[in-house]
């Protein structure tokens, strides 16, 4: 089943308008196309030539020649990246189609075979002496890649022998990648019975923010039951991947399970520790306080967990049609920067977005950068709620960031996860502030502010609780395999600690850990959301008090891609994430919103 089929049968109704679907022809016309076969063949032959020309010779190469070699390495990586992006997006379009799964696996295996020939290059570069490399970097051809070399060499202390690195690289498709695919396909195949309908996980989870309390409860109970019924399989996947990570971390010399992620994000352990400590210390003044307030609005002492994201009793829950969502988000972007809106508009004009929710489609939302010679794609499951509009603003922020960073090239356009969330969360903040400024009705303003606080709590408090859950699971896994029941107990502990006594959990909620894909795909990813939210809160405060020129400095930060670390990127704004007070400033914005809600009664 292709991603370009007619959308007529898949629209949820006229109320949302015609939802866009992406056109993957910009990558390849099809999985059997001559263009895809040509790129695979070129990547294979180029990798073979590259290995023959350069293996064992890097230390003796002049800077100009080494720069040319890095440029060719980048070209081959872009070819492989284009193929894998196409396979990944087809798979996300319908994970229940076995042909999509087979194609995705085959492309991963072919890319792994080809890239094995290139593995020597980064390993050998890291063995070049610092003084010798400094001399080579005097050549402009190599100096262009200095940021990439800086980041590559950060991994030198954790690099294994060439043989072990090759083994780990080749086995990945039959190890971590295979277990991840099992998780994805199992999740995509699950159906959740709610009031006579059998829903996907995305559709069922969406019902937790429905106005009708009985619907929320029915969805919540069904989600818990279905994931509980499948908990042994999800526990096996979790245990296997945690053990896999523990083995590799031990061989590489990482001291803690989170350390490898921190290094990949180019952020110091102590900075992440300070973020986690600040958020956990703020649980009582943020989540505990807000949910106590929400329980009062609902006229109860404690809220059942399925009411955590419920709209307020008098909230306007009208659907937002897709054209209106586009107008809202692009309008907010344009008020900040016409350039930002112009880039964002390209996603709507050129079928770079896939919006409808449908069976088999990957749940949630993402922005896939693909490769610089193409363009990003956005995946949404748009169901017309205000939260879906904010998700559009979030993912479009990623997309704009990826477009602006694209000219840095395949090796330097990617941004560490901590900073990748900056543009997305900033896009959300712009959209929220625009909506709030345009709303004069007091009840609707209160509902909008409450919804924003809940989104921020989900981004900051909930994600740090997820990190704490991961930490405890990975730490205990060192001692032996965890039962599904033990994983569930850890999940309930961290949820109770983070959300507070005003939320009441029922038995089936203990299985909700099983649906979080980040635990499987990218362990310890989730603190990046809290990092980005706190950073954006501080950044937005600077913007509100800034003189002219903030927008251009902000766009320059996005254009930098992965060439600069967080200290360099934030310095023009007078911010420093290594300062413990930095996190308190960001959390203070959330607390200030809750103060406003308390004053409203």
C-alpha positions as CSV (number, residue, x, y, z in Angstrom):
1,X,0.0,0.0,0.0
2,X,1.6,3.3,-1.0
3,X,1.6,6.6,0.8
4,X,0.2,8.4,-2.3
5,X,-3.1,6.7,-2.5
6,X,-6.4,8.7,-2.6
7,X,-7.4,10.3,0.7
8,X,-11.1,10.4,-0.1
9,X,-11.9,7.3,2.0
10,X,-9.8,8.2,5.0
11,X,-11.2,11.6,6.1
12,X,-12.8,11.7,9.5
13,X,-15.6,13.9,8.1
14,X,-16.3,17.2,6.6
15,X,-15.9,19.1,9.9
16,X,-12.1,19.1,9.7
17,X,-11.8,19.8,6.0
18,X,-9.6,17.9,3.6
19,X,-6.6,16.7,5.5
20,X,-3.3,16.7,3.6
21,X,-1.3,13.6,2.9
22,X,2.4,13.6,2.1
23,X,3.8,12.8,-1.3
24,X,6.9,10.7,-1.0
25,X,7.7,10.9,-4.7
26,X,10.1,13.8,-3.8
27,X,12.3,11.0,-2.4
28,X,11.6,8.1,-4.8
29,X,8.7,7.2,-7.1
30,X,8.3,3.8,-5.5
31,X,10.1,1.0,-3.6
32,X,11.0,-0.7,-6.9
33,X,11.9,2.5,-8.8
34,X,15.0,2.7,-10.9
35,X,16.0,5.9,-9.0
36,X,16.2,4.0,-5.7
37,X,18.1,1.1,-7.2
38,X,20.5,3.6,-8.8
39,X,21.2,5.3,-5.5
40,X,21.8,2.0,-3.7
41,X,24.1,0.8,-6.4
42,X,26.0,4.1,-6.4
43,X,26.3,4.1,-2.6
44,X,27.6,0.5,-2.6
45,X,30.3,1.1,-5.3
46,X,31.3,4.5,-3.9
47,X,31.7,2.9,-0.4
48,X,33.9,0.2,-1.9
49,X,36.1,2.8,-3.7
50,X,36.2,4.9,-0.6
51,X,37.5,2.1,1.6
52,X,40.1,1.0,-1.0
53,X,41.4,4.6,-1.4
54,X,41.5,5.7,2.3
55,X,41.6,2.8,4.8
56,X,44.8,2.9,6.9
57,X,46.0,6.1,5.2
58,X,44.2,9.0,7.1
59,X,47.1,9.8,9.5
60,X,49.4,10.5,6.6
61,X,46.9,12.5,4.4
62,X,47.3,16.3,4.0
63,X,44.5,18.5,5.3
64,X,43.2,19.3,1.8
65,X,42.9,15.6,0.9
66,X,41.3,14.7,4.2
67,X,38.8,17.4,3.6
68,X,37.9,16.0,0.2
69,X,37.6,12.5,1.8
70,X,35.1,13.8,4.4
71,X,33.1,15.5,1.6
72,X,32.9,12.2,-0.2
73,X,32.0,10.4,3.0
74,X,29.2,12.9,3.5
75,X,27.9,12.4,-0.1
76,X,27.6,8.6,0.5
77,X,25.9,9.1,3.9
78,X,23.4,11.4,2.2
79,X,22.6,8.7,-0.4
80,X,22.0,6.1,2.3
81,X,20.0,8.6,4.4
82,X,17.7,9.3,1.5
83,X,17.0,5.6,1.0
84,X,16.4,5.0,4.7
85,X,14.2,8.0,5.1
86,X,12.0,6.8,2.3
87,X,11.7,3.3,3.8
88,X,11.0,4.7,7.3
89,X,8.3,7.1,6.1
90,X,6.6,4.3,4.0
91,X,6.7,2.2,7.1
92,X,5.2,5.0,9.3
93,X,2.4,5.4,6.8
94,X,1.1,2.0,7.4
95,X,2.9,-0.2,9.9
96,X,0.3,-3.0,9.5
97,X,1.2,-3.6,5.9
98,X,3.8,-6.4,5.9
99,X,5.2,-5.2,2.6
100,X,6.1,-1.9,4.2
101,X,7.8,-3.8,7.1
102,X,9.7,-6.1,4.7
103,X,10.9,-3.2,2.6
104,X,12.0,-1.2,5.7
105,X,13.9,-4.2,7.0
106,X,15.6,-4.9,3.7
107,X,16.7,-1.3,3.3
108,X,18.1,-1.3,6.8
109,X,20.1,-4.4,6.0
110,X,21.4,-3.1,2.7
111,X,22.4,0.2,4.2
112,X,24.1,-1.6,7.1
113,X,26.1,-3.8,4.6
114,X,27.2,-0.7,2.7
115,X,28.0,1.5,5.7
116,X,30.1,-1.3,7.2
117,X,32.7,-0.4,4.5
118,X,32.7,3.2,5.8
119,X,33.0,2.3,9.5
120,X,36.8,2.5,9.4
121,X,36.7,6.2,8.6
122,X,35.3,7.6,11.8
123,X,37.3,5.1,13.9
124,X,40.5,6.0,12.2
125,X,39.8,9.7,12.4
126,X,39.5,9.4,16.1
127,X,43.0,7.8,16.3
128,X,44.7,10.7,14.6
129,X,46.8,12.6,17.1
130,X,45.3,15.9,18.4
131,X,48.4,17.9,17.3
132,X,48.5,16.3,13.8
133,X,44.8,16.9,13.3
134,X,45.2,20.6,14.4
135,X,47.8,20.9,11.6
136,X,45.5,19.3,9.0
137,X,42.7,21.6,10.1
138,X,44.6,24.6,8.7
139,X,43.4,23.5,5.3
140,X,40.0,25.2,4.6
141,X,38.6,22.1,3.0
142,X,38.9,20.2,6.3
143,X,38.3,23.3,8.6
144,X,34.8,23.4,7.1
145,X,34.1,20.1,9.0
146,X,35.7,21.2,12.3
147,X,32.4,21.1,14.2
148,X,31.7,17.6,13.0
149,X,35.2,16.4,13.9
150,X,34.8,18.1,17.3
151,X,31.6,16.1,18.0
152,X,33.0,12.9,16.6
153,X,36.1,13.0,18.8
154,X,34.0,13.5,21.9
155,X,33.3,9.7,21.6
156,X,37.0,8.8,21.5
157,X,37.2,7.6,25.2
158,X,34.3,5.2,24.5
159,X,35.4,3.8,21.2
160,X,36.1,0.1,20.9
161,X,38.4,-1.9,18.6
162,X,37.6,-1.8,14.9
163,X,36.5,-5.4,15.0
164,X,34.1,-4.9,17.9
165,X,32.7,-1.7,16.4
166,X,32.1,-3.6,13.1
167,X,30.4,-6.5,14.9
168,X,28.0,-4.1,16.8
169,X,27.3,-2.2,13.6
170,X,26.4,-5.3,11.6
171,X,24.4,-7.0,14.4
172,X,22.2,-4.0,15.0
173,X,19.7,-4.9,12.4
174,X,19.2,-8.3,14.0
175,X,19.3,-6.9,17.5
176,X,18.0,-3.5,18.7
177,X,16.4,-2.6,15.4
178,X,14.5,-5.9,15.2
179,X,13.1,-5.6,18.8
180,X,12.1,-2.0,18.0
181,X,10.2,-3.2,15.0
182,X,8.5,-5.8,17.0
183,X,7.3,-3.1,19.5
184,X,6.1,-0.9,16.6
185,X,4.2,-3.6,14.7
186,X,2.7,-5.0,17.9
187,X,1.5,-1.6,18.9
188,X,0.1,-0.8,15.5
189,X,-1.9,-4.0,15.4
190,X,-3.5,-3.5,18.8
191,X,-7.2,-2.5,18.9
192,X,-9.0,-0.9,21.8
193,X,-12.7,-1.6,22.2
194,X,-14.5,1.6,23.3
195,X,-18.3,1.8,23.1
196,X,-18.7,-0.6,20.3
197,X,-15.7,0.6,18.2
198,X,-12.3,-0.9,17.9
199,X,-9.8,1.9,17.9
200,X,-6.0,2.3,17.3
201,X,-3.9,3.4,20.2
202,X,-3.7,7.0,18.9
203,X,-7.5,7.2,18.6
204,X,-8.0,5.7,22.1
205,X,-5.5,7.9,23.7
206,X,-7.1,10.9,22.0
207,X,-10.4,10.1,23.9
208,X,-8.7,10.9,27.2
209,X,-9.1,14.6,26.4
210,X,-12.8,14.2,25.2
211,X,-15.4,16.3,27.0
212,X,-17.6,13.3,28.0
213,X,-16.3,11.7,31.3
214,X,-17.9,8.4,30.5
215,X,-16.0,8.2,27.2
216,X,-12.7,9.1,28.9
217,X,-13.2,6.4,31.5
218,X,-14.2,3.8,28.9
219,X,-11.1,4.6,26.8
220,X,-8.8,4.7,29.8
221,X,-10.0,1.3,31.0
222,X,-9.7,-0.2,27.6
223,X,-6.1,1.1,27.1
224,X,-5.1,-0.3,30.4
225,X,-6.7,-3.7,29.7
226,X,-5.2,-4.1,26.2
227,X,-1.7,-3.1,27.3
228,X,-2.1,-5.3,30.4
229,X,-3.1,-8.3,28.3
230,X,0.1,-7.7,26.2
231,X,2.4,-6.7,29.1
232,X,4.5,-9.9,29.0
233,X,5.6,-9.1,25.4
234,X,6.3,-5.5,26.2
235,X,8.2,-6.5,29.3
236,X,10.3,-8.8,27.2
237,X,11.1,-6.1,24.7
238,X,11.9,-3.7,27.6
239,X,14.2,-6.2,29.4
240,X,16.0,-7.2,26.3
241,X,16.8,-3.7,25.1
242,X,17.8,-2.6,28.6
243,X,20.2,-5.5,28.9
244,X,21.5,-4.8,25.4
245,X,22.2,-1.3,26.4
246,X,23.8,-2.3,29.7
247,X,26.2,-4.6,27.9
248,X,27.3,-2.0,25.3
249,X,27.6,0.7,28.0
250,X,29.8,-1.5,30.1
251,X,32.1,-2.3,27.2
252,X,32.3,1.3,26.2
253,X,32.9,2.5,29.7
254,X,29.8,4.7,30.4
255,X,29.3,5.0,34.1
256,X,25.5,5.5,34.1
257,X,22.7,4.4,31.7
258,X,21.9,8.1,30.8
259,X,25.5,9.1,30.1
260,X,25.5,7.8,26.5
261,X,22.5,9.9,25.7
262,X,24.0,13.0,27.3
263,X,27.1,12.6,25.2
264,X,25.1,12.2,22.1
265,X,23.3,15.4,23.0
266,X,26.7,17.1,23.8
267,X,25.4,18.2,27.2
268,X,27.3,17.6,30.4
269,X,26.0,15.0,32.9
270,X,25.9,17.7,35.6
271,X,23.7,20.0,33.5
272,X,21.1,17.2,33.0
273,X,21.4,16.3,36.7
274,X,20.6,19.9,37.6
275,X,17.6,19.9,35.3
276,X,16.2,16.7,36.7
277,X,16.8,17.8,40.3
278,X,15.2,21.2,39.7
279,X,12.0,19.7,38.1
280,X,11.6,16.9,40.8
281,X,12.0,19.6,43.5
282,X,9.3,21.6,41.8
283,X,6.7,18.8,41.6
284,X,4.8,20.1,44.6
285,X,4.6,23.7,43.4
286,X,3.8,22.7,39.8
287,X,1.9,19.5,39.2
288,X,0.7,18.8,42.7
289,X,-0.7,22.4,43.0
290,X,-2.3,22.5,39.6
291,X,-4.1,19.1,39.9
292,X,-5.4,20.1,43.3
293,X,-6.8,23.2,41.6
294,X,-8.3,21.2,38.8
295,X,-9.9,18.8,41.2
296,X,-11.6,21.7,42.9
297,X,-12.9,22.9,39.5
298,X,-14.4,19.5,39.0
299,X,-15.9,19.5,42.5
300,X,-13.9,16.5,43.8
301,X,-11.1,15.9,46.2
302,X,-9.2,13.7,43.8
303,X,-9.3,13.3,40.0
304,X,-9.4,9.9,38.5
305,X,-6.3,9.6,36.2
306,X,-8.5,9.7,33.1
307,X,-9.5,13.2,34.0
308,X,-6.0,14.5,34.1
309,X,-6.2,15.9,30.6
310,X,-10.0,16.4,30.6
311,X,-11.2,19.8,29.3
312,X,-12.6,22.1,32.0
313,X,-16.4,21.7,32.7
314,X,-17.3,24.9,30.8
315,X,-14.7,24.7,28.1
316,X,-15.6,25.3,24.5
317,X,-14.6,22.0,22.7
318,X,-15.4,22.9,19.1
319,X,-13.3,21.2,16.5
320,X,-10.7,23.3,14.6
321,X,-10.9,22.6,10.9
322,X,-7.6,22.1,9.1
323,X,-7.6,25.4,7.2
324,X,-8.2,27.3,10.4
325,X,-5.3,25.4,12.1
326,X,-3.0,26.3,9.2
327,X,-4.1,30.0,9.5
328,X,-3.6,30.1,13.3
329,X,-0.1,28.5,13.2
330,X,1.2,30.4,10.2
331,X,-0.2,33.6,11.5
332,X,1.6,33.2,14.8
333,X,4.8,32.3,13.1
334,X,4.4,35.3,10.7
335,X,3.9,37.8,13.5
336,X,7.2,36.7,14.9
337,X,9.1,36.4,11.7
338,X,7.9,36.5,8.0
339,X,10.8,34.2,7.2
340,X,9.6,31.6,9.6
341,X,6.1,31.7,8.2
342,X,7.4,31.5,4.6
343,X,9.3,28.4,5.4
344,X,6.4,26.9,7.3
345,X,4.0,27.6,4.4
346,X,6.1,25.4,2.1
347,X,4.9,22.3,4.2
348,X,1.3,23.1,3.4
349,X,1.8,24.1,-0.2
350,X,4.0,21.1,-1.2
351,X,2.4,18.0,0.5
352,X,5.1,17.6,3.1
353,X,2.5,16.8,5.8
354,X,0.5,13.6,6.5
355,X,-2.4,14.6,8.9
356,X,-5.2,12.0,8.9
357,X,-5.5,9.4,11.7
358,X,-6.0,5.9,10.2
359,X,-5.5,2.3,11.1
360,X,-1.9,1.1,10.8
361,X,-0.4,4.6,10.7
362,X,2.3,5.4,13.3
363,X,0.7,6.9,16.4
364,X,1.7,10.3,17.7
365,X,3.5,12.9,15.7
366,X,7.0,13.6,14.3
367,X,9.1,15.7,12.0
368,X,11.5,13.6,9.9
369,X,14.4,15.7,8.4
370,X,15.2,13.2,5.7
371,X,18.3,14.6,4.0
372,X,19.4,18.2,3.1
373,X,19.0,17.6,-0.7
374,X,15.3,16.8,-0.1
375,X,13.1,18.3,2.6
376,X,11.5,17.3,5.9
377,X,8.1,15.6,6.3
378,X,5.6,15.9,9.2
379,X,3.4,13.1,10.5
380,X,0.4,14.0,12.6
381,X,-2.8,12.3,13.7
382,X,-5.0,15.4,13.5
383,X,-8.4,15.1,15.1
384,X,-9.3,18.8,15.4
385,X,-8.8,19.6,19.1
386,X,-6.8,22.6,20.3
387,X,-4.1,20.3,21.4
388,X,-3.8,19.0,17.8
389,X,-3.3,22.6,16.7
390,X,-0.5,22.9,19.2
391,X,1.0,19.6,18.0
392,X,0.9,21.1,14.5
393,X,2.7,24.2,15.7
394,X,5.3,21.9,17.5
395,X,6.1,19.7,14.6
396,X,6.2,22.6,12.1
397,X,8.7,24.2,14.4
398,X,10.9,21.1,14.0
399,X,10.3,21.3,10.2
400,X,11.3,24.9,9.9
401,X,14.4,24.2,12.0
402,X,15.4,21.3,9.7
403,X,14.9,23.4,6.6
404,X,17.0,26.3,7.9
405,X,19.8,24.0,9.1
406,X,19.8,21.9,5.9
407,X,22.5,24.0,4.1
408,X,25.0,22.8,6.8
409,X,25.0,19.4,5.0
410,X,24.3,15.9,6.0
411,X,27.0,15.7,8.6
412,X,26.3,19.0,10.4
413,X,22.6,19.9,9.9
414,X,21.4,17.5,12.7
415,X,20.9,19.2,16.1
416,X,21.3,17.5,19.4
417,X,17.9,16.4,20.9
418,X,18.1,19.0,23.7
419,X,18.3,21.8,21.2
420,X,16.1,20.1,18.6
421,X,13.2,20.6,20.9
422,X,13.8,24.4,21.1
423,X,12.3,25.4,17.8
424,X,9.3,23.1,18.3
425,X,8.4,24.3,21.8
426,X,9.0,27.9,20.7
427,X,6.6,27.4,17.9
428,X,4.0,26.2,20.4
429,X,4.6,29.2,22.6
430,X,4.2,31.6,19.7
431,X,0.9,29.9,18.8
432,X,-0.4,29.8,22.3
433,X,0.4,33.5,23.0
434,X,-1.3,34.5,19.7
435,X,-4.4,32.6,20.6
436,X,-4.5,33.9,24.2
437,X,-4.0,37.5,23.0
438,X,-7.0,37.2,20.6
439,X,-9.4,35.7,23.2
440,X,-11.4,38.2,25.2
441,X,-13.9,35.8,26.8
442,X,-12.8,35.2,30.5
443,X,-13.9,31.6,30.6
444,X,-12.2,30.7,27.4
445,X,-9.0,32.5,28.4
446,X,-9.1,30.4,31.7
447,X,-9.6,27.2,29.7
448,X,-6.8,28.1,27.3
449,X,-4.4,28.9,30.1
450,X,-5.3,25.7,31.9
451,X,-4.7,23.7,28.7
452,X,-1.3,25.4,28.2
453,X,-0.3,24.6,31.8
454,X,-1.3,21.0,31.3
455,X,0.8,20.8,28.1
456,X,3.8,22.3,30.0
457,X,3.3,19.8,32.8
458,X,3.2,17.0,30.3
459,X,6.4,18.4,28.7
460,X,8.3,19.1,31.8
461,X,7.1,17.2,34.9
462,X,5.8,14.1,33.1
463,X,8.9,13.8,30.9
464,X,11.2,14.0,33.9
465,X,9.1,11.4,35.6
466,X,9.6,9.3,32.5
467,X,13.4,9.7,32.9
468,X,13.2,8.6,36.5
469,X,11.2,5.6,35.4
470,X,13.9,4.7,32.8
471,X,16.6,5.2,35.3
472,X,15.1,2.9,37.8
473,X,14.3,0.2,35.2
474,X,17.8,0.3,33.8
475,X,19.4,0.3,37.2
476,X,17.4,-2.7,38.4
477,X,17.9,-4.5,35.1
478,X,21.6,-4.7,36.0
479,X,20.6,-7.0,38.8
480,X,18.4,-9.3,36.7
481,X,15.3,-9.4,34.5
482,X,12.3,-7.4,35.7
483,X,8.8,-8.9,35.7
484,X,6.0,-7.0,34.0
485,X,4.6,-6.5,37.5
486,X,7.8,-5.0,38.8
487,X,8.0,-2.6,35.8
488,X,4.4,-1.6,36.5
489,X,5.2,-0.9,40.2
490,X,8.1,1.4,39.3
491,X,5.8,3.2,36.8
492,X,3.1,3.8,39.5
493,X,5.7,5.0,42.0
494,X,7.1,7.7,39.7
495,X,3.6,8.7,38.5
496,X,2.4,9.2,42.1
497,X,5.5,11.1,43.0
498,X,5.3,13.5,40.0
499,X,1.5,14.1,39.7
500,X,0.7,14.2,43.4
501,X,-2.1,13.2,45.7
502,X,-4.9,14.9,43.8
503,X,-4.7,12.3,41.0
504,X,-6.2,8.9,41.8
505,X,-4.8,5.9,40.0
506,X,-6.7,2.7,39.4
507,X,-5.2,-0.8,38.8
508,X,-5.1,-0.8,35.0
509,X,-3.1,2.4,34.9
510,X,0.0,0.5,35.9
511,X,0.3,-0.9,32.4
512,X,0.5,2.5,30.7
513,X,4.3,2.4,30.5
514,X,4.0,-0.1,27.6
515,X,2.7,2.5,25.1
516,X,5.6,5.0,25.3
517,X,7.7,4.5,22.2
518,X,10.6,6.7,23.4
519,X,11.6,4.1,26.0
520,X,12.2,1.7,23.1
521,X,13.4,3.8,20.2
522,X,15.7,6.3,22.0
523,X,16.3,5.5,25.7
524,X,16.5,8.7,27.9
525,X,15.4,10.9,25.0
526,X,12.5,12.3,27.0
527,X,14.5,14.8,29.2
528,X,15.1,16.7,25.9
529,X,11.4,17.9,26.1
530,X,11.9,19.3,29.6
531,X,15.2,20.8,28.5
532,X,13.6,22.4,25.5
533,X,10.5,23.7,27.4
534,X,12.6,25.3,30.2
535,X,15.0,26.8,27.6
536,X,12.1,28.2,25.6
537,X,10.5,29.7,28.6
538,X,13.7,31.6,29.4
539,X,14.1,32.4,25.7
540,X,10.6,33.7,25.4
541,X,11.1,36.0,28.4
542,X,14.1,37.5,26.7
543,X,12.0,37.9,23.5
544,X,9.3,39.8,25.4
545,X,11.8,42.3,26.8
546,X,14.1,42.3,23.8
547,X,14.9,45.2,21.5
548,X,14.6,44.7,17.7
549,X,16.7,41.9,16.3
550,X,15.7,39.0,18.5
551,X,14.0,37.2,15.6
552,X,17.0,37.3,13.4
553,X,19.3,36.0,16.2
554,X,16.8,33.2,16.8
555,X,16.8,32.2,13.1
556,X,20.6,32.3,13.2
557,X,20.5,29.9,16.1
558,X,18.3,27.5,14.0
559,X,20.5,27.9,10.9
560,X,23.5,26.8,13.0
561,X,22.2,23.2,13.0
562,X,24.7,21.0,14.8
563,X,27.7,23.3,14.4
564,X,27.5,24.9,17.9
565,X,27.0,23.7,21.4
566,X,24.3,25.0,23.8
567,X,26.7,27.5,25.4
568,X,27.5,29.2,22.1
569,X,23.9,29.1,20.9
570,X,22.5,30.7,24.0
571,X,25.2,33.3,24.6
572,X,23.7,35.9,22.2
573,X,20.6,35.8,24.4
574,X,22.4,36.1,27.7
575,X,21.4,32.6,28.8
576,X,23.5,29.8,30.2
577,X,22.1,26.3,30.7
578,X,25.0,25.3,33.0
579,X,23.8,27.9,35.6
580,X,21.5,26.2,38.1
581,X,19.3,29.3,38.2
582,X,18.6,28.9,34.5
583,X,16.2,26.0,35.2
584,X,14.5,27.8,38.0
585,X,13.8,30.7,35.6
586,X,12.1,28.4,33.1
587,X,10.1,26.6,35.8
588,X,9.0,29.9,37.2
589,X,7.1,30.6,34.0
590,X,4.9,27.5,34.5
591,X,4.4,28.5,38.2
592,X,3.4,32.0,37.1
593,X,0.7,30.6,34.8
594,X,-0.6,28.5,37.8
595,X,-0.6,31.6,39.9
596,X,-2.9,33.3,37.3
597,X,-5.2,30.4,37.3
598,X,-5.5,30.4,41.1
599,X,-6.3,34.1,41.0
600,X,-9.1,33.3,38.5
601,X,-10.7,31.0,41.1
